[in-house]
């Protein structure tokens, strides 16, 4: 959350943080529905699971913050890998 705050400023970043969190939540929920349902629900959930992060990326790109949409998940993955390595030792 600090990265968008530092890059966009407090006013713009609050909206971008909300958009990012909602996009992530929608993607996870749609992924769950895709895995647990069949038929039309599965198809709609698959479309939403793909469309949500693409929409977030487009919104970020519109504000010149596409690099945040790329870097933030990478930072999260690095944090998970480092945390897992620390707990394994």
PDB file of N, CA, C and O in Angstrom:
ATOM      1  N   UNK A   1       0.812  -1.197   0.000  1.00  0.00           N
ATOM      2  CA  UNK A   1       0.000   0.000   0.000  1.00  0.00           C
ATOM      3  C   UNK A   1       0.854   1.259   0.000  1.00  0.00           C
ATOM      4  O   UNK A   1       0.390   2.322  -0.413  1.00  0.00           O
ATOM      5  N   UNK A   2       2.065   1.154   0.447  1.00  0.00           N
ATOM      6  CA  UNK A   2       2.936   2.320   0.498  1.00  0.00           C
ATOM      7  C   UNK A   2       3.358   2.747  -0.903  1.00  0.00           C
ATOM      8  O   UNK A   2       3.507   3.940  -1.169  1.00  0.00           O
ATOM      9  N   UNK A   3       3.548   1.802  -1.780  1.00  0.00           N
ATOM     10  CA  UNK A   3       4.004   2.110  -3.139  1.00  0.00           C
ATOM     11  C   UNK A   3       3.026   3.025  -3.881  1.00  0.00           C
ATOM     12  O   UNK A   3       3.470   4.034  -4.430  1.00  0.00           O
ATOM     13  N   UNK A   4       1.732   2.734  -3.930  1.00  0.00           N
ATOM     14  CA  UNK A   4       0.816   3.675  -4.592  1.00  0.00           C
ATOM     15  C   UNK A   4       0.743   5.019  -3.882  1.00  0.00           C
ATOM     16  O   UNK A   4       0.613   6.055  -4.533  1.00  0.00           O
ATOM     17  N   UNK A   5       0.826   5.015  -2.565  1.00  0.00           N
ATOM     18  CA  UNK A   5       0.799   6.283  -1.826  1.00  0.00           C
ATOM     19  C   UNK A   5       1.978   7.155  -2.207  1.00  0.00           C
ATOM     20  O   UNK A   5       1.822   8.357  -2.424  1.00  0.00           O
ATOM     21  N   UNK A   6       3.141   6.564  -2.289  1.00  0.00           N
ATOM     22  CA  UNK A   6       4.340   7.328  -2.619  1.00  0.00           C
ATOM     23  C   UNK A   6       4.336   7.765  -4.081  1.00  0.00           C
ATOM     24  O   UNK A   6       4.801   8.862  -4.393  1.00  0.00           O
ATOM     25  N   UNK A   7       3.831   6.945  -4.966  1.00  0.00           N
ATOM     26  CA  UNK A   7       3.900   7.246  -6.395  1.00  0.00           C
ATOM     27  C   UNK A   7       2.824   8.223  -6.850  1.00  0.00           C
ATOM     28  O   UNK A   7       3.103   9.101  -7.667  1.00  0.00           O
ATOM     29  N   UNK A   8       1.619   8.094  -6.347  1.00  0.00           N
ATOM     30  CA  UNK A   8       0.497   8.877  -6.859  1.00  0.00           C
ATOM     31  C   UNK A   8       0.099  10.035  -5.966  1.00  0.00           C
ATOM     32  O   UNK A   8      -0.655  10.909  -6.394  1.00  0.00           O
ATOM     33  N   UNK A   9       0.580  10.060  -4.753  1.00  0.00           N
ATOM     34  CA  UNK A   9       0.130  11.078  -3.829  1.00  0.00           C
ATOM     35  C   UNK A   9      -1.101  10.599  -3.086  1.00  0.00           C
ATOM     36  O   UNK A   9      -1.806   9.709  -3.561  1.00  0.00           O
ATOM     37  N   UNK A  10      -1.365  11.177  -1.931  1.00  0.00           N
ATOM     38  CA  UNK A  10      -2.445  10.656  -1.079  1.00  0.00           C
ATOM     39  C   UNK A  10      -3.835  10.702  -1.695  1.00  0.00           C
ATOM     40  O   UNK A  10      -4.620   9.777  -1.486  1.00  0.00           O
ATOM     41  N   UNK A  11      -4.163  11.741  -2.443  1.00  0.00           N
ATOM     42  CA  UNK A  11      -5.516  11.865  -2.981  1.00  0.00           C
ATOM     43  C   UNK A  11      -5.804  10.814  -4.054  1.00  0.00           C
ATOM     44  O   UNK A  11      -6.817  10.118  -3.988  1.00  0.00           O
ATOM     45  N   UNK A  12      -4.932  10.702  -5.021  1.00  0.00           N
ATOM     46  CA  UNK A  12      -5.141   9.748  -6.112  1.00  0.00           C
ATOM     47  C   UNK A  12      -4.905   8.322  -5.654  1.00  0.00           C
ATOM     48  O   UNK A  12      -5.546   7.392  -6.144  1.00  0.00           O
ATOM     49  N   UNK A  13      -3.990   8.149  -4.719  1.00  0.00           N
ATOM     50  CA  UNK A  13      -3.625   6.793  -4.337  1.00  0.00           C
ATOM     51  C   UNK A  13      -4.714   6.082  -3.552  1.00  0.00           C
ATOM     52  O   UNK A  13      -4.832   4.860  -3.647  1.00  0.00           O
ATOM     53  N   UNK A  14      -5.508   6.804  -2.784  1.00  0.00           N
ATOM     54  CA  UNK A  14      -6.576   6.156  -2.024  1.00  0.00           C
ATOM     55  C   UNK A  14      -7.553   5.475  -2.981  1.00  0.00           C
ATOM     56  O   UNK A  14      -7.967   4.339  -2.751  1.00  0.00           O
ATOM     57  N   UNK A  15      -7.913   6.166  -4.038  1.00  0.00           N
ATOM     58  CA  UNK A  15      -8.812   5.575  -5.028  1.00  0.00           C
ATOM     59  C   UNK A  15      -8.150   4.378  -5.707  1.00  0.00           C
ATOM     60  O   UNK A  15      -8.804   3.364  -5.948  1.00  0.00           O
ATOM     61  N   UNK A  16      -6.869   4.487  -6.014  1.00  0.00           N
ATOM     62  CA  UNK A  16      -6.174   3.393  -6.684  1.00  0.00           C
ATOM     63  C   UNK A  16      -6.020   2.187  -5.757  1.00  0.00           C
ATOM     64  O   UNK A  16      -6.089   1.044  -6.209  1.00  0.00           O
ATOM     65  N   UNK A  17      -5.814   2.433  -4.474  1.00  0.00           N
ATOM     66  CA  UNK A  17      -5.733   1.331  -3.514  1.00  0.00           C
ATOM     67  C   UNK A  17      -7.073   0.610  -3.431  1.00  0.00           C
ATOM     68  O   UNK A  17      -7.120  -0.620  -3.420  1.00  0.00           O
ATOM     69  N   UNK A  18      -8.157   1.371  -3.372  1.00  0.00           N
ATOM     70  CA  UNK A  18      -9.493   0.767  -3.322  1.00  0.00           C
ATOM     71  C   UNK A  18      -9.756  -0.034  -4.589  1.00  0.00           C
ATOM     72  O   UNK A  18     -10.278  -1.147  -4.519  1.00  0.00           O
ATOM     73  N   UNK A  19      -9.404   0.515  -5.743  1.00  0.00           N
ATOM     74  CA  UNK A  19      -9.586  -0.191  -7.006  1.00  0.00           C
ATOM     75  C   UNK A  19      -8.767  -1.479  -7.008  1.00  0.00           C
ATOM     76  O   UNK A  19      -9.261  -2.525  -7.430  1.00  0.00           O
ATOM     77  N   UNK A  20      -7.527  -1.415  -6.543  1.00  0.00           N
ATOM     78  CA  UNK A  20      -6.674  -2.603  -6.508  1.00  0.00           C
ATOM     79  C   UNK A  20      -7.204  -3.677  -5.577  1.00  0.00           C
ATOM     80  O   UNK A  20      -7.205  -4.858  -5.924  1.00  0.00           O
ATOM     81  N   UNK A  21      -7.654  -3.274  -4.398  1.00  0.00           N
ATOM     82  CA  UNK A  21      -8.190  -4.240  -3.426  1.00  0.00           C
ATOM     83  C   UNK A  21      -9.478  -4.866  -3.957  1.00  0.00           C
ATOM     84  O   UNK A  21      -9.664  -6.079  -3.859  1.00  0.00           O
ATOM     85  N   UNK A  22     -10.361  -4.051  -4.514  1.00  0.00           N
ATOM     86  CA  UNK A  22     -11.604  -4.590  -5.069  1.00  0.00           C
ATOM     87  C   UNK A  22     -11.326  -5.517  -6.251  1.00  0.00           C
ATOM     88  O   UNK A  22     -11.969  -6.556  -6.398  1.00  0.00           O
ATOM     89  N   UNK A  23     -10.369  -5.137  -7.087  1.00  0.00           N
ATOM     90  CA  UNK A  23     -10.006  -5.996  -8.215  1.00  0.00           C
ATOM     91  C   UNK A  23      -9.442  -7.332  -7.766  1.00  0.00           C
ATOM     92  O   UNK A  23      -9.770  -8.377  -8.328  1.00  0.00           O
ATOM     93  N   UNK A  24      -8.588  -7.291  -6.742  1.00  0.00           N
ATOM     94  CA  UNK A  24      -8.014  -8.535  -6.224  1.00  0.00           C
ATOM     95  C   UNK A  24      -9.097  -9.410  -5.594  1.00  0.00           C
ATOM     96  O   UNK A  24      -9.132 -10.619  -5.821  1.00  0.00           O
ATOM     97  N   UNK A  25      -9.978  -8.799  -4.805  1.00  0.00           N
ATOM     98  CA  UNK A  25     -11.048  -9.557  -4.162  1.00  0.00           C
ATOM     99  C   UNK A  25     -11.988 -10.168  -5.204  1.00  0.00           C
ATOM    100  O   UNK A  25     -12.408 -11.318  -5.071  1.00  0.00           O
ATOM    101  N   UNK A  26     -12.310  -9.404  -6.225  1.00  0.00           N
ATOM    102  CA  UNK A  26     -13.190  -9.901  -7.277  1.00  0.00           C
ATOM    103  C   UNK A  26     -12.530 -11.040  -8.045  1.00  0.00           C
ATOM    104  O   UNK A  26     -13.190 -12.014  -8.406  1.00  0.00           O
ATOM    105  N   UNK A  27     -11.237 -10.920  -8.293  1.00  0.00           N
ATOM    106  CA  UNK A  27     -10.510 -11.976  -8.999  1.00  0.00           C
ATOM    107  C   UNK A  27     -10.486 -13.271  -8.193  1.00  0.00           C
ATOM    108  O   UNK A  27     -10.714 -14.350  -8.739  1.00  0.00           O
ATOM    109  N   UNK A  28     -10.210 -13.162  -6.901  1.00  0.00           N
ATOM    110  CA  UNK A  28     -10.165 -14.350  -6.039  1.00  0.00           C
ATOM    111  C   UNK A  28     -11.549 -14.989  -5.936  1.00  0.00           C
ATOM    112  O   UNK A  28     -11.682 -16.207  -6.047  1.00  0.00           O
ATOM    113  N   UNK A  29     -12.574 -14.172  -5.725  1.00  0.00           N
ATOM    114  CA  UNK A  29     -13.934 -14.708  -5.617  1.00  0.00           C
ATOM    115  C   UNK A  29     -14.367 -15.375  -6.922  1.00  0.00           C
ATOM    116  O   UNK A  29     -14.955 -16.456  -6.904  1.00  0.00           O
ATOM    117  N   UNK A  30     -14.079 -14.736  -8.045  1.00  0.00           N
ATOM    118  CA  UNK A  30     -14.453 -15.320  -9.337  1.00  0.00           C
ATOM    119  C   UNK A  30     -13.665 -16.607  -9.589  1.00  0.00           C
ATOM    120  O   UNK A  30     -14.198 -17.562 -10.153  1.00  0.00           O
ATOM    121  N   UNK A  31     -12.414 -16.630  -9.178  1.00  0.00           N
ATOM    122  CA  UNK A  31     -11.624 -17.857  -9.310  1.00  0.00           C
ATOM    123  C   UNK A  31     -12.215 -18.994  -8.509  1.00  0.00           C
ATOM    124  O   UNK A  31     -12.258 -20.135  -8.970  1.00  0.00           O
ATOM    125  N   UNK A  32     -12.672 -18.682  -7.306  1.00  0.00           N
ATOM    126  CA  UNK A  32     -13.306 -19.701  -6.466  1.00  0.00           C
ATOM    127  C   UNK A  32     -14.581 -20.223  -7.126  1.00  0.00           C
ATOM    128  O   UNK A  32     -14.806 -21.432  -7.179  1.00  0.00           O
ATOM    129  N   UNK A  33     -15.409 -19.315  -7.625  1.00  0.00           N
ATOM    130  CA  UNK A  33     -16.643 -19.723  -8.290  1.00  0.00           C
ATOM    131  C   UNK A  33     -16.335 -20.545  -9.537  1.00  0.00           C
ATOM    132  O   UNK A  33     -17.046 -21.502  -9.844  1.00  0.00           O
ATOM    133  N   UNK A  34     -15.274 -20.173 -10.258  1.00  0.00           N
ATOM    134  CA  UNK A  34     -14.878 -20.924 -11.451  1.00  0.00           C
ATOM    135  C   UNK A  34     -14.505 -22.356 -11.095  1.00  0.00           C
ATOM    136  O   UNK A  34     -14.844 -23.288 -11.824  1.00  0.00           O
ATOM    137  N   UNK A  35     -13.809 -22.534  -9.976  1.00  0.00           N
ATOM    138  CA  UNK A  35     -13.364 -23.865  -9.576  1.00  0.00           C
ATOM    139  C   UNK A  35     -14.468 -24.711  -8.948  1.00  0.00           C
ATOM    140  O   UNK A  35     -14.391 -25.939  -8.979  1.00  0.00           O
ATOM    141  N   UNK A  36     -15.480 -24.086  -8.386  1.00  0.00           N
ATOM    142  CA  UNK A  36     -16.482 -24.840  -7.630  1.00  0.00           C
ATOM    143  C   UNK A  36     -17.837 -24.983  -8.324  1.00  0.00           C
ATOM    144  O   UNK A  36     -18.723 -25.653  -7.795  1.00  0.00           O
ATOM    145  N   UNK A  37     -18.015 -24.378  -9.478  1.00  0.00           N
ATOM    146  CA  UNK A  37     -19.301 -24.453 -10.165  1.00  0.00           C
ATOM    147  C   UNK A  37     -19.134 -24.989 -11.581  1.00  0.00           C
ATOM    148  O   UNK A  37     -18.020 -25.130 -12.085  1.00  0.00           O
ATOM    149  N   UNK A  38     -20.252 -25.280 -12.200  1.00  0.00           N
ATOM    150  CA  UNK A  38     -20.259 -25.768 -13.578  1.00  0.00           C
ATOM    151  C   UNK A  38     -21.249 -24.942 -14.403  1.00  0.00           C
ATOM    152  O   UNK A  38     -22.054 -24.181 -13.866  1.00  0.00           O
ATOM    153  N   UNK A  39     -21.163 -25.114 -15.698  1.00  0.00           N
ATOM    154  CA  UNK A  39     -22.134 -24.479 -16.593  1.00  0.00           C
ATOM    155  C   UNK A  39     -21.897 -22.999 -16.782  1.00  0.00           C
ATOM    156  O   UNK A  39     -20.761 -22.528 -16.850  1.00  0.00           O
ATOM    157  N   UNK A  40     -23.017 -22.269 -16.866  1.00  0.00           N
ATOM    158  CA  UNK A  40     -22.968 -20.840 -17.147  1.00  0.00           C
ATOM    159  C   UNK A  40     -22.246 -20.079 -16.037  1.00  0.00           C
ATOM    160  O   UNK A  40     -21.497 -19.142 -16.314  1.00  0.00           O
ATOM    161  N   UNK A  41     -22.464 -20.471 -14.799  1.00  0.00           N
ATOM    162  CA  UNK A  41     -21.806 -19.797 -13.678  1.00  0.00           C
ATOM    163  C   UNK A  41     -20.293 -19.892 -13.818  1.00  0.00           C
ATOM    164  O   UNK A  41     -19.575 -18.929 -13.550  1.00  0.00           O
ATOM    165  N   UNK A  42     -19.821 -21.041 -14.232  1.00  0.00           N
ATOM    166  CA  UNK A  42     -18.379 -21.238 -14.400  1.00  0.00           C
ATOM    167  C   UNK A  42     -17.826 -20.337 -15.505  1.00  0.00           C
ATOM    168  O   UNK A  42     -16.761 -19.739 -15.350  1.00  0.00           O
ATOM    169  N   UNK A  43     -18.544 -20.246 -16.604  1.00  0.00           N
ATOM    170  CA  UNK A  43     -18.102 -19.412 -17.719  1.00  0.00           C
ATOM    171  C   UNK A  43     -18.062 -17.944 -17.302  1.00  0.00           C
ATOM    172  O   UNK A  43     -17.080 -17.250 -17.568  1.00  0.00           O
ATOM    173  N   UNK A  44     -19.116 -17.471 -16.655  1.00  0.00           N
ATOM    174  CA  UNK A  44     -19.175 -16.078 -16.207  1.00  0.00           C
ATOM    175  C   UNK A  44     -18.062 -15.808 -15.197  1.00  0.00           C
ATOM    176  O   UNK A  44     -17.403 -14.771 -15.266  1.00  0.00           O
ATOM    177  N   UNK A  45     -17.851 -16.724 -14.270  1.00  0.00           N
ATOM    178  CA  UNK A  45     -16.795 -16.549 -13.281  1.00  0.00           C
ATOM    179  C   UNK A  45     -15.420 -16.505 -13.948  1.00  0.00           C
ATOM    180  O   UNK A  45     -14.556 -15.733 -13.531  1.00  0.00           O
ATOM    181  N   UNK A  46     -15.211 -17.318 -14.967  1.00  0.00           N
ATOM    182  CA  UNK A  46     -13.939 -17.294 -15.693  1.00  0.00           C
ATOM    183  C   UNK A  46     -13.710 -15.970 -16.388  1.00  0.00           C
ATOM    184  O   UNK A  46     -12.600 -15.437 -16.378  1.00  0.00           O
ATOM    185  N   UNK A  47     -14.753 -15.442 -16.989  1.00  0.00           N
ATOM    186  CA  UNK A  47     -14.646 -14.140 -17.661  1.00  0.00           C
ATOM    187  C   UNK A  47     -14.335 -13.040 -16.641  1.00  0.00           C
ATOM    188  O   UNK A  47     -13.479 -12.191 -16.887  1.00  0.00           O
ATOM    189  N   UNK A  48     -15.018 -13.054 -15.516  1.00  0.00           N
ATOM    190  CA  UNK A  48     -14.787 -12.053 -14.476  1.00  0.00           C
ATOM    191  C   UNK A  48     -13.379 -12.189 -13.893  1.00  0.00           C
ATOM    192  O   UNK A  48     -12.722 -11.184 -13.623  1.00  0.00           O
ATOM    193  N   UNK A  49     -12.916 -13.415 -13.700  1.00  0.00           N
ATOM    194  CA  UNK A  49     -11.576 -13.638 -13.141  1.00  0.00           C
ATOM    195  C   UNK A  49     -10.492 -13.093 -14.052  1.00  0.00           C
ATOM    196  O   UNK A  49      -9.433 -12.684 -13.575  1.00  0.00           O
ATOM    197  N   UNK A  50     -10.732 -13.080 -15.334  1.00  0.00           N
ATOM    198  CA  UNK A  50      -9.759 -12.518 -16.276  1.00  0.00           C
ATOM    199  C   UNK A  50      -9.974 -11.011 -16.444  1.00  0.00           C
ATOM    200  O   UNK A  50      -9.009 -10.253 -16.532  1.00  0.00           O
ATOM    201  N   UNK A  51     -11.222 -10.583 -16.488  1.00  0.00           N
ATOM    202  CA  UNK A  51     -11.538  -9.179 -16.744  1.00  0.00           C
ATOM    203  C   UNK A  51     -11.179  -8.256 -15.582  1.00  0.00           C
ATOM    204  O   UNK A  51     -10.803  -7.106 -15.809  1.00  0.00           O
ATOM    205  N   UNK A  52     -11.285  -8.731 -14.357  1.00  0.00           N
ATOM    206  CA  UNK A  52     -11.026  -7.860 -13.204  1.00  0.00           C
ATOM    207  C   UNK A  52      -9.583  -7.351 -13.171  1.00  0.00           C
ATOM    208  O   UNK A  52      -9.386  -6.140 -13.066  1.00  0.00           O
ATOM    209  N   UNK A  53      -8.568  -8.212 -13.255  1.00  0.00           N
ATOM    210  CA  UNK A  53      -7.211  -7.665 -13.233  1.00  0.00           C
ATOM    211  C   UNK A  53      -6.869  -6.846 -14.478  1.00  0.00           C
ATOM    212  O   UNK A  53      -6.078  -5.906 -14.403  1.00  0.00           O
ATOM    213  N   UNK A  54      -7.458  -7.194 -15.617  1.00  0.00           N
ATOM    214  CA  UNK A  54      -7.219  -6.408 -16.828  1.00  0.00           C
ATOM    215  C   UNK A  54      -7.810  -5.008 -16.658  1.00  0.00           C
ATOM    216  O   UNK A  54      -7.189  -4.019 -17.045  1.00  0.00           O
ATOM    217  N   UNK A  55      -8.999  -4.927 -16.084  1.00  0.00           N
ATOM    218  CA  UNK A  55      -9.631  -3.636 -15.831  1.00  0.00           C
ATOM    219  C   UNK A  55      -8.810  -2.802 -14.854  1.00  0.00           C
ATOM    220  O   UNK A  55      -8.631  -1.602 -15.062  1.00  0.00           O
ATOM    221  N   UNK A  56      -8.312  -3.426 -13.797  1.00  0.00           N
ATOM    222  CA  UNK A  56      -7.462  -2.707 -12.841  1.00  0.00           C
ATOM    223  C   UNK A  56      -6.211  -2.181 -13.537  1.00  0.00           C
ATOM    224  O   UNK A  56      -5.810  -1.038 -13.318  1.00  0.00           O
ATOM    225  N   UNK A  57      -5.601  -3.003 -14.367  1.00  0.00           N
ATOM    226  CA  UNK A  57      -4.398  -2.576 -15.098  1.00  0.00           C
ATOM    227  C   UNK A  57      -4.712  -1.406 -16.030  1.00  0.00           C
ATOM    228  O   UNK A  57      -3.908  -0.480 -16.145  1.00  0.00           O
ATOM    229  N   UNK A  58      -5.857  -1.433 -16.691  1.00  0.00           N
ATOM    230  CA  UNK A  58      -6.250  -0.340 -17.579  1.00  0.00           C
ATOM    231  C   UNK A  58      -6.477   0.939 -16.782  1.00  0.00           C
ATOM    232  O   UNK A  58      -6.056   2.018 -17.200  1.00  0.00           O
ATOM    233  N   UNK A  59      -7.141   0.821 -15.634  1.00  0.00           N
ATOM    234  CA  UNK A  59      -7.367   2.002 -14.796  1.00  0.00           C
ATOM    235  C   UNK A  59      -6.047   2.575 -14.279  1.00  0.00           C
ATOM    236  O   UNK A  59      -5.865   3.792 -14.258  1.00  0.00           O
ATOM    237  N   UNK A  60      -5.146   1.719 -13.873  1.00  0.00           N
ATOM    238  CA  UNK A  60      -3.830   2.178 -13.416  1.00  0.00           C
ATOM    239  C   UNK A  60      -3.063   2.828 -14.567  1.00  0.00           C
ATOM    240  O   UNK A  60      -2.420   3.860 -14.380  1.00  0.00           O
ATOM    241  N   UNK A  61      -3.130   2.227 -15.754  1.00  0.00           N
ATOM    242  CA  UNK A  61      -2.428   2.783 -16.914  1.00  0.00           C
ATOM    243  C   UNK A  61      -2.978   4.154 -17.285  1.00  0.00           C
ATOM    244  O   UNK A  61      -2.236   5.031 -17.727  1.00  0.00           O
ATOM    245  N   UNK A  62      -4.268   4.329 -17.105  1.00  0.00           N
ATOM    246  CA  UNK A  62      -4.889   5.621 -17.390  1.00  0.00           C
ATOM    247  C   UNK A  62      -4.362   6.737 -16.514  1.00  0.00           C
ATOM    248  O   UNK A  62      -4.401   7.904 -16.903  1.00  0.00           O
ATOM    249  N   UNK A  63      -3.879   6.399 -15.361  1.00  0.00           N
ATOM    250  CA  UNK A  63      -3.292   7.390 -14.445  1.00  0.00           C
ATOM    251  C   UNK A  63      -1.773   7.383 -14.495  1.00  0.00           C
ATOM    252  O   UNK A  63      -1.118   8.069 -13.710  1.00  0.00           O
ATOM    253  N   UNK A  64      -1.215   6.611 -15.416  1.00  0.00           N
ATOM    254  CA  UNK A  64       0.236   6.549 -15.533  1.00  0.00           C
ATOM    255  C   UNK A  64       0.890   5.716 -14.450  1.00  0.00           C
ATOM    256  O   UNK A  64       2.062   5.916 -14.132  1.00  0.00           O
ATOM    257  N   UNK A  65       0.142   4.786 -13.881  1.00  0.00           N
ATOM    258  CA  UNK A  65       0.640   3.982 -12.763  1.00  0.00           C
ATOM    259  C   UNK A  65       0.651   2.491 -13.082  1.00  0.00           C
ATOM    260  O   UNK A  65       0.542   1.660 -12.180  1.00  0.00           O
ATOM    261  N   UNK A  66       0.781   2.155 -14.347  1.00  0.00           N
ATOM    262  CA  UNK A  66       0.783   0.745 -14.722  1.00  0.00           C
ATOM    263  C   UNK A  66       1.932  -0.017 -14.069  1.00  0.00           C
ATOM    264  O   UNK A  66       1.789  -1.192 -13.731  1.00  0.00           O
ATOM    265  N   UNK A  67       3.054   0.643 -13.895  1.00  0.00           N
ATOM    266  CA  UNK A  67       4.196  -0.032 -13.270  1.00  0.00           C
ATOM    267  C   UNK A  67       3.858  -0.485 -11.858  1.00  0.00           C
ATOM    268  O   UNK A  67       4.415  -1.475 -11.384  1.00  0.00           O
ATOM    269  N   UNK A  68       2.960   0.216 -11.174  1.00  0.00           N
ATOM    270  CA  UNK A  68       2.552  -0.206  -9.834  1.00  0.00           C
ATOM    271  C   UNK A  68       1.761  -1.507  -9.905  1.00  0.00           C
ATOM    272  O   UNK A  68       1.911  -2.379  -9.050  1.00  0.00           O
ATOM    273  N   UNK A  69       0.916  -1.633 -10.933  1.00  0.00           N
ATOM    274  CA  UNK A  69       0.135  -2.859 -11.103  1.00  0.00           C
ATOM    275  C   UNK A  69       1.033  -4.046 -11.409  1.00  0.00           C
ATOM    276  O   UNK A  69       0.645  -5.191 -11.175  1.00  0.00           O
ATOM    277  N   UNK A  70       2.221  -3.791 -11.925  1.00  0.00           N
ATOM    278  CA  UNK A  70       3.168  -4.870 -12.216  1.00  0.00           C
ATOM    279  C   UNK A  70       4.081  -5.144 -11.023  1.00  0.00           C
ATOM    280  O   UNK A  70       4.319  -6.300 -10.674  1.00  0.00           O
ATOM    281  N   UNK A  71       4.585  -4.097 -10.407  1.00  0.00           N
ATOM    282  CA  UNK A  71       5.566  -4.242  -9.334  1.00  0.00           C
ATOM    283  C   UNK A  71       4.939  -4.746  -8.033  1.00  0.00           C
ATOM    284  O   UNK A  71       5.554  -5.552  -7.334  1.00  0.00           O
ATOM    285  N   UNK A  72       3.752  -4.299  -7.697  1.00  0.00           N
ATOM    286  CA  UNK A  72       3.136  -4.673  -6.417  1.00  0.00           C
ATOM    287  C   UNK A  72       2.941  -6.183  -6.270  1.00  0.00           C
ATOM    288  O   UNK A  72       3.309  -6.719  -5.224  1.00  0.00           O
ATOM    289  N   UNK A  73       2.386  -6.907  -7.253  1.00  0.00           N
ATOM    290  CA  UNK A  73       2.301  -8.367  -7.099  1.00  0.00           C
ATOM    291  C   UNK A  73       3.672  -9.030  -7.019  1.00  0.00           C
ATOM    292  O   UNK A  73       3.840 -10.027  -6.317  1.00  0.00           O
ATOM    293  N   UNK A  74       4.654  -8.480  -7.737  1.00  0.00           N
ATOM    294  CA  UNK A  74       6.001  -9.039  -7.657  1.00  0.00           C
ATOM    295  C   UNK A  74       6.577  -8.889  -6.253  1.00  0.00           C
ATOM    296  O   UNK A  74       7.219  -9.804  -5.739  1.00  0.00           O
ATOM    297  N   UNK A  75       6.348  -7.744  -5.642  1.00  0.00           N
ATOM    298  CA  UNK A  75       6.807  -7.521  -4.266  1.00  0.00           C
ATOM    299  C   UNK A  75       6.110  -8.492  -3.316  1.00  0.00           C
ATOM    300  O   UNK A  75       6.736  -9.018  -2.396  1.00  0.00           O
ATOM    301  N   UNK A  76       4.822  -8.730  -3.534  1.00  0.00           N
ATOM    302  CA  UNK A  76       4.084  -9.674  -2.689  1.00  0.00           C
ATOM    303  C   UNK A  76       4.635 -11.088  -2.835  1.00  0.00           C
ATOM    304  O   UNK A  76       4.760 -11.810  -1.845  1.00  0.00           O
ATOM    305  N   UNK A  77       4.963 -11.487  -4.055  1.00  0.00           N
ATOM    306  CA  UNK A  77       5.526 -12.821  -4.277  1.00  0.00           C
ATOM    307  C   UNK A  77       6.886 -12.946  -3.608  1.00  0.00           C
ATOM    308  O   UNK A  77       7.178 -13.969  -2.989  1.00  0.00           O
ATOM    309  N   UNK A  78       7.716 -11.925  -3.724  1.00  0.00           N
ATOM    310  CA  UNK A  78       9.029 -11.946  -3.064  1.00  0.00           C
ATOM    311  C   UNK A  78       8.851 -12.046  -1.557  1.00  0.00           C
ATOM    312  O   UNK A  78       9.573 -12.793  -0.897  1.00  0.00           O
ATOM    313  N   UNK A  79       7.900 -11.303  -1.004  1.00  0.00           N
ATOM    314  CA  UNK A  79       7.651 -11.364   0.436  1.00  0.00           C
ATOM    315  C   UNK A  79       7.213 -12.766   0.863  1.00  0.00           C
ATOM    316  O   UNK A  79       7.645 -13.261   1.904  1.00  0.00           O
ATOM    317  N   UNK A  80       6.359 -13.404   0.062  1.00  0.00           N
ATOM    318  CA  UNK A  80       5.937 -14.768   0.398  1.00  0.00           C
ATOM    319  C   UNK A  80       7.103 -15.747   0.340  1.00  0.00           C
ATOM    320  O   UNK A  80       7.232 -16.606   1.213  1.00  0.00           O
ATOM    321  N   UNK A  81       7.938 -15.631  -0.659  1.00  0.00           N
ATOM    322  CA  UNK A  81       9.096 -16.530  -0.799  1.00  0.00           C
ATOM    323  C   UNK A  81      10.061 -16.327   0.352  1.00  0.00           C
ATOM    324  O   UNK A  81      10.531 -17.302   0.938  1.00  0.00           O
ATOM    325  N   UNK A  82      10.362 -15.099   0.685  1.00  0.00           N
ATOM    326  CA  UNK A  82      11.290 -14.813   1.786  1.00  0.00           C
ATOM    327  C   UNK A  82      10.704 -15.274   3.115  1.00  0.00           C
ATOM    328  O   UNK A  82      11.416 -15.845   3.941  1.00  0.00           O
ATOM    329  N   UNK A  83       9.412 -15.031   3.330  1.00  0.00           N
ATOM    330  CA  UNK A  83       8.776 -15.486   4.566  1.00  0.00           C
ATOM    331  C   UNK A  83       8.762 -16.994   4.697  1.00  0.00           C
ATOM    332  O   UNK A  83       8.990 -17.537   5.778  1.00  0.00           O
ATOM    333  N   UNK A  84       8.497 -17.658   3.607  1.00  0.00           N
ATOM    334  CA  UNK A  84       8.497 -19.119   3.615  1.00  0.00           C
ATOM    335  C   UNK A  84       9.906 -19.662   3.906  1.00  0.00           C
ATOM    336  O   UNK A  84      10.066 -20.622   4.659  1.00  0.00           O
ATOM    337  N   UNK A  85      10.911 -19.042   3.305  1.00  0.00           N
ATOM    338  CA  UNK A  85      12.295 -19.468   3.550  1.00  0.00           C
ATOM    339  C   UNK A  85      12.694 -19.225   4.997  1.00  0.00           C
ATOM    340  O   UNK A  85      13.416 -20.030   5.586  1.00  0.00           O
ATOM    341  N   UNK A  86      12.232 -18.127   5.570  1.00  0.00           N
ATOM    342  CA  UNK A  86      12.569 -17.821   6.960  1.00  0.00           C
ATOM    343  C   UNK A  86      11.912 -18.821   7.911  1.00  0.00           C
ATOM    344  O   UNK A  86      12.512 -19.215   8.911  1.00  0.00           O
ATOM    345  N   UNK A  87      10.687 -19.226   7.603  1.00  0.00           N
ATOM    346  CA  UNK A  87       9.995 -20.161   8.484  1.00  0.00           C
ATOM    347  C   UNK A  87      10.502 -21.596   8.321  1.00  0.00           C
ATOM    348  O   UNK A  87      10.375 -22.410   9.236  1.00  0.00           O
ATOM    349  N   UNK A  88      11.071 -21.903   7.162  1.00  0.00           N
ATOM    350  CA  UNK A  88      11.575 -23.249   6.932  1.00  0.00           C
ATOM    351  C   UNK A  88      12.886 -23.502   7.675  1.00  0.00           C
ATOM    352  O   UNK A  88      13.216 -24.641   8.006  1.00  0.00           O
ATOM    353  N   UNK A  89      13.619 -22.435   7.927  1.00  0.00           N
ATOM    354  CA  UNK A  89      14.933 -22.590   8.567  1.00  0.00           C
ATOM    355  C   UNK A  89      14.828 -22.923  10.046  1.00  0.00           C
ATOM    356  O   UNK A  89      15.847 -23.083  10.717  1.00  0.00           O
TER     357      UNK A  89
END
